[in-house]
Amino acid sequence: MTLPRPQGPARRTPELAYYYVACTLGLEDVLAHELQTIGAQRVDIRRGACAFEGDPITAYRACLWLRSAIRVQEELIRGPARSREELYDLTSSVDWSLFINANGTLAIDGSVRDCSWANDTRFPVLVVKDSICDQFRHFDGERPNVERDRPDLPLKLVLQRDEAILYRELGGDPLHKRGYHEVQHKSPLNEALTAGLLQLSEWDPKTPLVDPMCGSSTFLIEAAWMAMDRAPGLGRAFAFERWKDTDQNAWQSAFDEAERRAIAGQDNCPLLSGNDNHDGAIAISKIAIKSAGLQGKIHLNLGDARDYKPPFEPAMICTNPPYGERLQADDPSLTDSWTSLGNFLHTMEGSMAHVLCGASELTRHLGLRTNRKFPVRNGPIDCRWLRYELGRRF
């Protein structure tokens, strides 16, 4: 007797699923606001993430529009996993043929905490893989291959206190990979963190934006796309586009909406100017600006920040100067860089500045009093997004 395929996955309702969206620590409120803007329901703020309920078109909009998000994951199933056998059976309760064919590809990442039978991710991930492949082999006579590079079905296993949750990753590649940084600066901010910092700064696109240490111009590009109402995910591919159960009509509707808005906003680029003292950074900026469709829309200058004269002021200043761990903590150029930045900021009275800092002792070289501090995480570094109302000095 041949048993029928399982019925899973289990959803809140046939129309709604539960999603988990990861972000940089410190940007949770920004992400929650973005989720509410796209129509997400029951948004729940977590540490370094938000959860929400939504229908497929809301999930597709999340991938297209969330500027501060890193990943969007759909919960497929959760349940007790007090042993290898329970995890295997839980995984088997999902009908994996709903998502990919037997000749497709998959990848599984894992997170394990306080589990009684596994100390790291390797064994539980293998159990999940075996369960999925055994199901396909049983019903179809072949099994998917594991493929780390662009798998059809990227999965995430979270195993905590003997409870397992299986998610599927809608984006595939992290959402901060917009596609315009073909070449990376040596110490870049990722695009999602940059966009989140811009939102924390409460920048108004009617105000010119200046970055005196622009690196690869991520602040300037993200600001342009925000002002022009361009969805950050418009120029990239997503894993869900390859899934069998994707609602193609809903996806096309979300995509068409994003394209219409981008066309309508293409003439709304704000006044943007960047400066850097490395010709390599300026060269990388030009490549990124062209790739982002912004050629001729962003003013760039090569030179020391202390000598930089933006073509417009007052302005909103957003910048990410070097602060140690990203480079070398004992680099003698750090003090000079911050002194140079301070000299520039003192010429911009009437402007508002935001400076990302991961080493508080460097801020004294600015000679300015902080008005507000936002704690954020840049990779492994605990940072502060510092606000200065220029004109206030020690």
C-alpha angles and dihedrals in degrees: 000000000000114000118224121249117272120269101230157153102078115216134184088250132343088266102039132062132183118247136192119205120194124209140165115287108266096032098080095109091047090052092047090054091049091050092051089050092058093047102261114164130224094006109198120193115222133173106288092350149049129224125209145166121237149144123256096271090053089052091050090048089051090058092046101041113026105106098180098042124105100187139007114205130183117215110234101177143340133193147126116314105177092151143016089264094053092050090048092050093045090053091046091056089073118082098229092185087075089073109033140006123254090257092053129103134247141182129197127204121187145203122194127187131165093350117161096213106031130052097187140013101264101085098039091048089051090051091053092047092049092049093052094044093046090053092052092044090051096050103027106024093237137063139219120261124237109246121177094189112071100333119192091233117030109190134190124205118200113190114182130160090347094305119115130206122188119202132180118219112233098194103044096200113047113277093240087072096091094165101243098097100079089156121035128220113232094254109022131166112233114248096246093054090046093052091047092052090051089054091048088053090058089225115187111215088222086070118076114248122219132186113188093187099035102162105182092354097248093148091052096047094046090048091051093051092048093051092044092050092237115158108237091222096051096100101045140069128248132210092234090066087073097049121109093222097050111128097237094190092053092046092049090049092052092046094048091050091053091049092050092050092048091052092047092051101041093106094050099083109142127223106283131177133174136185134192134169094219117082089205091060091050090050091051090047092055091052092049093046091052092046090051091055093248102113110150093012100089125060115221130191131189115216148077114310092235089063097042116122110187115215090237137034154217092045146157108262119205120173145157109211121185113276110176119265094060087057125009115317092216095046105138090213092069095078091046091049093053092044089051090050090049091052090052094048091052089061092055102070113167092033130105120234134197119191127185112221132180097176114052094197090069094062093075088072089067094064091215136119117240116235098190140359126209115194113223137158122238103193105299094345124098105221142176125225098216124204121207127184098209117231093050109104138167 
